[in-house]
Amino acid sequence: MADILLVNAHWGDLFSGRVRRYNRAFPPLELLNSAALLRQAGHRVRLVDSRARPDLPIPRDYDLAFVTLSPLDRWQCPNTDLDAAARFLRPFDPARLVLMGAQVTVATDALLARFPAHGALLGEPETGIVALADGAEPGVVPGSAGRRGAETVMGPSALALDVKALPVPAFDLVDFRDYRYEVLGDRLGLLELTRGCPWRCKFCLLTMYGKKYRKKTVPQMMAEIAAARAAGMKRAYFQDLEMTADRELVLELCEALRSTYRDGEFEWACQTRPDTVDGPLLVAMKRAGCSLIHYGVESGVERVVATTGKGQSLAAVEAGVALAHAAGMRTLCYFLLGLPGETLDEMWRTLAFAERVRPTYASFQVATPYPTTPFHAEFHHGDPAVFPDQFDGPLGGDALRALARTFTRRYHTSPRYVQTRLAGPGRRNVIAELLLLLRYLR
């Protein structure tokens, strides 16, 4: 039996680094899954979420410390400020440190060369963490890597995680009072009905998920919700990449939620594609407690969307937003600026599209060419950085990030928008949203 420490790394301010990454504090669900598996195997487990509580000291009395540089909610858009990671990792004993997360998975050799460690778990940590805790060597266990002198040794590829075989996450290891989402509320939990994505958008970092789309059962999901609520969770965000890809599964979950919880007793949010929803499905979700839905839109220009391989029309976006609003839900649309070949005029047309469609919230971010994505393979910047900040384009990095802030401010401060927010659903969150916006725009 080993004494295992699980740690979620802290990356600095709420908005940190050159790209102003939003370091929101969501429960690290993959660490809670890992803790439950480690307990099943007889190990002692402690968890320190430094992202949520940077004030907490890191214990020194452990056999192995597994540190994730990107928890589940950041697998697609991990922090890339490696200087911040170096500062956080400095106190750990390299001989007892195992790195995890998207950064070390997509740039294994570079990160293990920079950050001395016992080894790394690559991809889904739940697949190999018990074997390493049992004493197996990094670079031998499937889905792991280790250093032998100056060389990186890679273990065989791990099989895709069977999510149906996961135990109930160890929700008792976190304090739900540490977690909130400004557009949803406090005592927030993170849940996952499915893992992976059946689509392959060219910009999307999916290396952590592998190639298989997998689903839990509704009874399994309901048991997790009950356990999380017993531990203090009031509301939840489903981290599924495409929550409604399996329509019948979502309808089954909604029926189970409605039969278990009274109206307003359990509120939740999710993300999905707007071309996988319809009116009856959204009404069922709203009646089951879904008050907010996130859509990936990327651009308001059909030509630019086509370059991403997303296979989604702007008409579907407009319909998806309108149907969600008709069902009484709020919407958040994600837009990327600076996609390959995108012109400055097309970026402004994306803002105009957002202003026409009028989602409840619009998130404008700079497109990042993450390693292992098709867009990174097409990236010809000549930048030696492990994680380039942006693609080649008409704007430099600072100007592009300034434009994203300009669009965010313009969208959320127009008189028409403010009037709609004060009169619409979710208005109890307006003050928290305004404070978040001010911190981002600083």
N, C-alpha and C positions, 0 to 999 in steps of 0.2 A: 504494500500500500504506500503510495507516494503522496506528498503534500503538494498540491497543484495550485498555482496562482494564475487566475485568468485576469487579463488587464485590457481595457479599452483605452487606447492612447488619447492624449490631449494634444490639440494642435494649436492652441493659442486662443485669440479673441474669437468672439462669435462669428465675425467675418474676418478670415485670416488669409495671409499670403497675397501674392500678386494678383491672383484670380478672384480674390474676395470670396473664397469658398465658405458657404454657410455651415458652420459647425454646430448644427442643432443637436440637442441631446435626446436621442431616442434610445430605448433599451436595446442593448446588444443581443439580439435574439439568438444569433449563432453561438454566442458564448453561453447563453442559458441552455441551449440544446446540448452543447458540449459538456457543460457541468452535469446535466442529468445523465449523460452517457458515462462520464467519469465516475459518478457516484454509483451507478449500476455495477461498474467494474471494481468497486471497493476503494476508490481513492478519496482522500480528503480534498475539498475544493473550497477556495475563497475567490471572490470576484471584486475587483476594484474598477469602477467605471470613472476613469479620470476625465473623460469628456464631459460627464455630468457633474462630477465633483473633483475639480482639479486641486482642491484644498486638502484632499485626503492623502496621507502619506502612503508610500508604497512599502508594503512589508518586505523584510529581508530574509525571513525564515521560511524558505520554500525549497522544494527539490527541483521543480521546473516552473518557470514563468512563461506562459503563452501570452504574447502581446499582439493584439490585432491593431494594425495601422489603419484599417478601414472596416468598421462593423457592417453588418448586413445592409443597413440603409445607405451605405456609401460604397457598395460594391461596384455600382455603375459609374460613380463620379467621385473617385477617391481624392483626398488631398495630395498635392504633389510638391509641397514645400519640404524637401528632404532635410533642410537645416533644422526645421522645427522638430522633425522626427529624431534627428541626432541629439537634440537637447533633451527630448523626453526619454530616450533610451539610455542616456549616459549613466544613470544610477544602477542599471541592471548588470548583474554578473553575466558576462558573455557565455560562460561555460554552462549556465543554467537557463539561457534565454532561447525561446523559440518564437520566431516571427511569423505572423499570419497576415492575411489581407490581400487586397488587389495589387498593391504596389509591389510586394515581393513575389506575387504570382506572375505578373507580366514582365518583371525585370529582375529575375531571380539572381543572376550572377552579379549584376551591378549592386543590388542592395546587400547581398551577403558579403560582397567585397568591401562595402562601405561600413556596414554595421556588423561587427563581430558577434557571432551568435552560435549556439549549439547546433542550430538548424532552422528550417522553415517548413511550415505546412502550406501547401499550394492549393488554391481552390477551396472547396468546401471543407472547413476544418473538422467537421464532425466525422469525416471518413477516416482520419488517421490519428486523431488526438489521443485516443485510448492506447493505441500501440506505442506511441512515443512515451506516454506516461508509464506504460508497463516496462519501459527500458529499451525498446527497440531503437536502432540507430537511424537518424535522419539520413536520407539518401538511399535507404534500404526499404523503408515503409512506403507503400504506394501513395503518391501524392505528397511526397516530402523531398527536401533537398538538404544537403549538408556541405561543409567545406572540408576538403582534404588537402592541407597545405594551401596553395594558391588556386586550387581547382575547385569548381563547384560540381558536386556529385548529385545527380538527379535520380530519384527512385522511379519505379514504373508508374504509369498513369493510374490514378485511382478510379474505381468504378463510380458511377453516378450514385449519389446518396439516395437510399430508399426512404423517402420522407414518411411513408406510412409506418415505417419501423421505428420512428423517433419516439422516445418517451415524452411525457409532458415536460416542457422546459422548466428549469429550476427557478421559477419566478420569485421564490423566497430570497434569492441572493441579491435582489435589487429593491430599492425603495422607490415606489412609483411616484412619490412626492418630488423626486428629482427630475421628472420628465414632463414636458408639456410641448404642445404645438400651438403656436400663437393663433392659428386660424381654426383650431379645434377645441383646445382647452387643456386643463391640467390633468395630472395622474394618468398620463398617456402610456399605453402599452403598444408593443409592436407584435403583429401576428402575421402568419403566412399560411394561406390555404393551398397555394401552389408554388412551385419553384421552377425557374427557367422561363423561356419564352419561345413560342413557336415561330416567331419572326426573326429576321436577321438584318436589321437596319445597319447600314455601313458605319455609322458613327458610334454605335452602341457597344460599350464594353461589357461583354458577356462571359469573359474568361472564367470568372469565379463560379459560374453556374454550369459550365459544361454545355452539352448539346441537347440534353433531354429535358422535356417539359413534364413535370411530375406533379401529382395531386395527392393531397390528404383526403381522408374521408370526412364527411360532415360530423359523425359522432366523435371522431378524433378532434376535430376543430372545436366542437362544443365543449369537450372536456378541457381543452386548453383555455378557452375563454373563462370557464367556471373557475379554474385554478388561478388564473391571473386576477380575476375579480376578487377572489378570496384573499389574494395577496395585496390588494389595494388598488388595482386598476379600475378606472372609471370609464375610460373611452379608449379607442384603439385605432391604429392605422394599419391597414393590411398592406404589407410590403410586396405583395405579388407584383411582378412586372406587368402582367396583363390580367387583371382580376376577372374580367368577364370573357376571357378566351373560351371557357367552358360554361356556356349559358345555363345549362341544366344544373350543373354543380352549384352555381351561385344561387339559382332559384331554390334548390334544396336547402342551402344554408339559410337563406332568407326565411323560409318556412319554419326551420328549426328555431331561429332567433325569435320570430314572432310568437311561437308557441311557448317560449321560455321566459322572455322578458316583456314587461309592460312597455307601453309607448313612452319613449324618452328615457328608459332605464339604461340602455346601452347604446351609445352613439359611436359611430365609426366612419372612417374615410378610406378611400382606396384610389388606385391609379389604373388606367386602362387605355385602350385605343377607342376613339369616338366612333369608329366604324364597327365596333363589336357590341354596341348597345342599341336598344330600341325602347320605345315608350313603356310597354308593359314591364320590361325588365327593370328599368329605372324606378318605376312606381313601386315595384316589389322591394327593391333595395331601400328606397326611402322609408317605406312602411316598416322595414326591418331595422331601421336605425341609421342608415347611411345618409349623412347630411352634407358630405363634400366629396367630389370626385375630381381626380387629376387626369388631365389629358396631355399626351405628348403631341404637340402640333409641329414644332421645329421651325416652320417658315410659313409666311402668308403668301408665298409665291409658288405656283405649281411647278415651275421649272426647277426651283431649288429643292423642293420636296422630292422631285423625281430623282435627283442626284443622290439622295440618301438611301435609296432602295426601300423606303418605308412602305410604298404601295398604298398610300392613303390620300384621299382627295380632300380638297378644302371644303367641298360641299358636305362631306361626311363630318368634318369638324363643326361646321355651322349647325348641322342637324343635331349632332351630339350635345353641343352646348345648349341649344334651344330645348331639346327634350329633357335634359337634366334640370334646367330652370323650371320647365313646366311641371316637373315632378316635385318641385319644392326644394331642390338641392342646390348647393353652391358649387361653382366650378373653378378650377385652377388650371390654366393652360401654360405649358412650358414652350418657350421659343429659344432657338439657338441663333446667335449672331456670329458671322464670320465663317460660315460653312465654305468648303472649297468652291471657288468660282463665283461666290456671291458678291454682288456689287453693292455699293453704298445705297444706291437707289432702291435696290431690292430689300435691304434692311429696313428702310423707311416704309416701304410697302408692307412689310411684316407688321410694323406698328399700326399702320392704317387698317390692316386686316383685323388685328386684335381689337381696335377701337370700334370696328363695325360689328364683330361677333359678340363683344362685350362679356367675356367671362368674368366671374366675380373677382378673380385675381389673375394677373399676367406676370409670369416670371421670365425675364430676359437674361440669358446667360451667354457667355462666350463659348463657342464650340471648342472642345479640347481634343486634339489628336492622340488619343490614348494608344499606347503600344498594344499590339495584337488585333486592333480593329482594322478593317479594310481601309478606312480613311488614313490611318497612320502609315500603312504600306504605300499609299499614294502621296505621302507628305514629302515635299522636296524643299524643305526650308534650309537644310544644311546646319541646323541647330544641333550641337553635340549634347544637349541636355537629355537626360534619361526620359523626362516627361516634358515635351515642348508645350508652351503655353497656348499656342494658337496655330492656325493654318496661315500660309501666305495669303495675303489679301490686300484690299485697298487701304486698310487702316492698320497702324501699328498696335501693339498690345495695349498700351495705355489708352490710346484713343478709342479702341474697340470697347474696352471696359468702361470708359467714360460714357460711351454711347448707350451701353446697356443700362447704366444708372440713369441717364437722361430719359430713356424710354420708360423705365420703371417709375420715375418721378412723374413724368407727364401723364402716364396712364392712370396712376392712382390718386392724382390730386386735381383732376379736372372737376369742375363744379357738377357736371352731370354724373360722374362716377360717385362722388361723395354723397350726393343726394340719393342715389340708388342704394348705396351701402347702408345709409342711415335708416332707410325704409325697408330694406330687404331682410331675408333670413340671415342669421348669424351676426346680427348687429351688436350682440353682447361682446363680440371680439374686436370691435373697431378700435378701441384704445390700444389694445395690445398690438394690433396690426400696425397702427400708426407709429408706435414706438419702435417696432421692428424695422419699419421703412426708414425711419430717421437714422437708426444705427447703420443700416446698409448704405445710405447715401452719404454718410460722413466721409 
